[in-house]
């Protein structure tokens, strides 16, 4: 086991160890969920008929009254509208109709009016055949007949169409919610287990090895601080006792002997030994996951929540005001980013995390209570500021503490936590909003952030300032480097064609248009969350495969083009899709496209811009990339809002999709031109 | 409002103590039999006030008012009750035409049964007249009435029979014309004025026939004083000619009008009585008491008229209307 690869091996072990408890937990939950859904099914079915009967009785009251007053049953005014009203708010009731005793349909609610006349003949025939006590089965519908009497004489029949698939649909929704909850539980369990394993097993073992290495080299100056008591830490503690004993004995030696020893070994002060701490990149993983989980809870219903507070005003359209907080979010986040670096330089990652989380939690809580858009904007900015500090701190912490060789994998800590949180947050947030309402969901989000703060206090060691490594010391020149890069037209063009569209689609299409459109189509918050979760899941699964394929076969450019094309097609498909499966397919397509396009993007920069890399450094080039991507995130919702305001949903989605395809075509042309001999003599795959 | 009035009544009842001398209230009425008068009296008595009522009936004749005013001057009462716009105008004078020699200014006047005190030039604002006058309005506002008509049936052409010789009626007509124009409804107006510019009862049947000839969807009957004694005749003619009517006041419904948005007059009189109690008992100034209308009007439909015309209330109106089955 060499020092460089043991990290990955132990990580693999952790996975294996985590798998079993996760499976056990999930299996238990599956059993409980199955039981719950069976109970639900049993209680839901008979209720439907009882409810329809009650509704029929209520609707019949006015017909009774009219008949009692001597109003001829065929001379009633606005009876269609009355039946429309009666059916309103009862999702399972397809229609209500009123027929004369001889079977002529006199009045009907909207849905029934829209059906051909032959439909009602079918209803009558079905009733004539059935011995079902007034409940006839038609294709897809049930028809309940309820006689209306006045003064002992039947004056007509009310017909209520019950959606036979209603129960199945509700059950299907509940089953999906249960499945999602299981999936999220599994993800959360793995996250927690990995964090605990890291803290309880990996960390003490790593410290122990470090201590032994130091001892082997004759350095006895350091002591590991032991906070927990289990097997691994006990081993560490006994090693620590050994070192302390050596130090004590060294101190007891007379000066002469000590001098001889000092030539070979280094001892510390037995009373106050220097602390041996190993800043681990995974210290922050669990708190970060919980924090991001909370922040992402509102993802699926955010535009709907804002829309609810919108009051028509003279200056700004609704679509603009709904998009504005999303752009404010990006702006506030970017503005607060430098604060994280400063905190990290002067205090510690622990303090920086707490400083970011406190306003974010408060902001989330107050957002739920906001009663006007002004309040909402304010609290959103507060939340975003905190969010910016936390995420930047996490990124910098990982970047500064990881060993160079582990850089990429350590970055995975951040990416993994944030993707898992996006999946969990979006899905669970939708379900929560559906069941307990928006305000309470924001409350849960704030509680999760508070939990994350507690986890930071418990788990993350206070290491003091984490300084940037020396090689990043070339900072002062960064601004001039940025300008220099931006002046290079070809870099800017590449970014505008390749990097920005992806962000535009993500924020403008997925975060802004998708929830609004799905809500308009009658989807519940839970259903919106499920659909949007599809995007993140496909990203989770596709990204590693894409990286692997791209690296192995050098398909970077092709993948970027295919990804852009798929995204555009997905957006176009979404515009014309109507059922939940086509819509899900569209979202998955967009997700797949984004994964295909985003992953090889970074890898393709060095070969494409070798000259700039040499001139300004890869870091500066990547920073410019990130910066312009953020501009895309900022513009995305506003652009989508402007389109929505002027041309409606379908057309604005078309514009976005076609725009995406056009930019991808532009990128293809650009890459083709770049691959021509004069610029790069041998267009070899990297 | 009625709830507040009721509460006030209870309070006053509980605090009732026989005052040393009874209050003297002078009632000037347009004609007998208005339930508002009874509502007014009953309210004062139920409030525990000891009141000595003097009643003078002018029988619709404004020329009798100067004599009544002289009688009031001779022995000023504590409060004057005025029934109808005509009576109130005669007693206190229209704004800008008030003459202390001819009009009452030093005794508080409480009116009932004035359909539009602003249009009639009695007050400039309802929140407190600023003069020694307050009262209760018995008619729902025109926009509300028009909305009620439209909830019964879609209106393309609305008929109206009114009396242009009453200034308040001219105001009403101007307002109605404006409202119907805004709603895209054609307005057809008729009146019973003779060549001399005075209303003539003999012209009423012809007036209704002229209206029927224009085939309006519905006929609106505003609170016209002149029509009151002839309500039965008007409603019978309407039914005979197949004209559905929408009435502004209860009397017209009782005479057989088909429907209307009305307040019970008894309660309107009660509201006037509440204001009188505030003035007498609590020594409030009439100038600062608001002119009010009842907060609730009921949509009423005369089922016999509906049967006769074969025109039935739509389902949503059946749900909340008060249906007369007499």
Boltz contact constraints between the chains, C-beta under 6 A:
constraints:
  - contact:
      token1: [A, 62]
      token2: [B, 315]
      max_distance: 6.0
  - contact:
      token1: [A, 62]
      token2: [B, 318]
      max_distance: 6.0
  - contact:
      token1: [A, 65]
      token2: [B, 318]
      max_distance: 6.0
  - contact:
      token1: [A, 66]
      token2: [B, 318]
      max_distance: 6.0
  - contact:
      token1: [A, 69]
      token2: [B, 303]
      max_distance: 6.0
  - contact:
      token1: [A, 71]
      token2: [B, 312]
      max_distance: 6.0
  - contact:
      token1: [A, 75]
      token2: [B, 312]
      max_distance: 6.0
  - contact:
      token1: [A, 76]
      token2: [B, 315]
      max_distance: 6.0
  - contact:
      token1: [A, 77]
      token2: [B, 314]
      max_distance: 6.0
  - contact:
      token1: [A, 78]
      token2: [B, 314]
      max_distance: 6.0
  - contact:
      token1: [A, 78]
      token2: [B, 315]
      max_distance: 6.0
  - contact:
      token1: [A, 78]
      token2: [B, 316]
      max_distance: 6.0
  - contact:
      token1: [A, 79]
      token2: [B, 315]
      max_distance: 6.0
  - contact:
      token1: [A, 82]
      token2: [B, 315]
      max_distance: 6.0
